[in-house]
Amino acid sequence: MKILIISGSLRQNSFNTVLANLIQKTLNSDSAQNVQASILNYKDVPFFSQDLESSVPEAVASAKAAVLEADAVWVVTPEYNGMIPGVLKNLLDWLSRPLPDAKNWRDTAVFGKPVAISGAAGKNAAAGSMKQLETLLSFMGMKVYPKACGIAVSAEDMKNDALSADALKQAEQSIKEQAEGFIDWIHTL
Ligand SMILES: Cc1cc2nc3c(=O)[nH]c(=O)nc-3n(C[C@H](O)[C@H](O)[C@H](O)COP(=O)(O)O)c2cc1C
């Protein structure tokens, strides 16, 4: 089973990308489940405009191809002013658009794909942005795993721009539980 992970932050030391890496490592280490997890690189995806759709940019085509190839997706989001970041919304808007040979609006790279949601943010543990993301991904026709996992990054870890050893251990445990639940749930679909 192939799982594509999307971090909602392009920041160098992003806590969400740390989580994305943890998710990848956790999924790939469970040899019994035979999962191949990878992280999407979408830094070159341009701002969406319908004007660009007549000749879809290479970075968009390759993001769509990576999603199409995956059996499931896992999105990890920060929280910006209570919402998901613009870069993530921009990517998801592109992914929600019909494929070149689409017969109807459901013919997208994402429609019908199982998806899990996690997030790292301040003391609200990305509760607001994860809720929004659930609404958005459902709107796009994705099958959303109902157990999201939010990590609250402490003020000290924010200041150090790195998770403490304890916080990392807790995150590893939470991600392990979510990964096991997600894989089991995918098998029931
Ligand atoms: C523009 C902006 C708005 C933010 N708004 C919130 C917020 O509403 N709630 C919250 O918990 N954290 C908020 N934060 C903090 C981020 O969630 C936090 O810095 C997070 O670590 C960013 O994700 P990253 O480390 O993956 O880049 C905000 C940060 C920025 C830059």
PDBQT file of the ligand as one rigid body, heavy atoms in Angstrom, charges set to zero:
ROOT
HETATM    1  C1  LIG A 201       0.658  33.644  10.387  1.00  0.00    +0.000 C 
HETATM    2  C2  LIG A 201       0.661  32.715  11.570  1.00  0.00    +0.000 A 
HETATM    3  C3  LIG A 201      -0.507  32.522  12.286  1.00  0.00    +0.000 A 
HETATM    4  C4  LIG A 201      -0.534  31.622  13.353  1.00  0.00    +0.000 A 
HETATM    5  N1  LIG A 201      -1.721  31.381  13.985  1.00  0.00    +0.000 NA
HETATM    6  C5  LIG A 201      -1.790  30.402  14.921  1.00  0.00    +0.000 A 
HETATM    7  C6  LIG A 201      -3.032  30.016  15.483  1.00  0.00    +0.000 A 
HETATM    8  O1  LIG A 201      -4.073  30.548  15.164  1.00  0.00    +0.000 OA
HETATM    9  N2  LIG A 201      -3.041  29.013  16.396  1.00  0.00    +0.000 N 
HETATM   10  C7  LIG A 201      -1.893  28.354  16.769  1.00  0.00    +0.000 A 
HETATM   11  O2  LIG A 201      -1.951  27.437  17.582  1.00  0.00    +0.000 OA
HETATM   12  N3  LIG A 201      -0.697  28.692  16.245  1.00  0.00    +0.000 NA
HETATM   13  C8  LIG A 201      -0.617  29.693  15.332  1.00  0.00    +0.000 A 
HETATM   14  N4  LIG A 201       0.577  30.002  14.746  1.00  0.00    +0.000 N 
HETATM   15  C9  LIG A 201       1.763  29.247  15.158  1.00  0.00    +0.000 C 
HETATM   16  C10 LIG A 201       2.012  28.074  14.205  1.00  0.00    +0.000 C 
HETATM   17  O3  LIG A 201       0.957  27.159  14.211  1.00  0.00    +0.000 OA
HETATM   18  C11 LIG A 201       3.294  27.404  14.631  1.00  0.00    +0.000 C 
HETATM   19  O4  LIG A 201       4.353  28.347  14.462  1.00  0.00    +0.000 OA
HETATM   20  C12 LIG A 201       3.579  26.163  13.855  1.00  0.00    +0.000 C 
HETATM   21  O5  LIG A 201       4.730  25.597  14.398  1.00  0.00    +0.000 OA
HETATM   22  C13 LIG A 201       3.814  26.437  12.390  1.00  0.00    +0.000 C 
HETATM   23  O6  LIG A 201       3.986  25.216  11.728  1.00  0.00    +0.000 OA
HETATM   24  P1  LIG A 201       5.398  24.712  11.209  1.00  0.00    +0.000 P 
HETATM   25  O7  LIG A 201       6.326  24.626  12.392  1.00  0.00    +0.000 OA
HETATM   26  O8  LIG A 201       5.106  23.369  10.650  1.00  0.00    +0.000 OA
HETATM   27  O9  LIG A 201       5.901  25.679  10.183  1.00  0.00    +0.000 OA
HETATM   28  C14 LIG A 201       0.644  30.921  13.714  1.00  0.00    +0.000 A 
HETATM   29  C15 LIG A 201       1.825  31.156  12.995  1.00  0.00    +0.000 A 
HETATM   30  C16 LIG A 201       1.838  32.024  11.922  1.00  0.00    +0.000 A 
HETATM   31  C17 LIG A 201       3.127  32.210  11.139  1.00  0.00    +0.000 C 
ENDROOT
TORSDOF 0
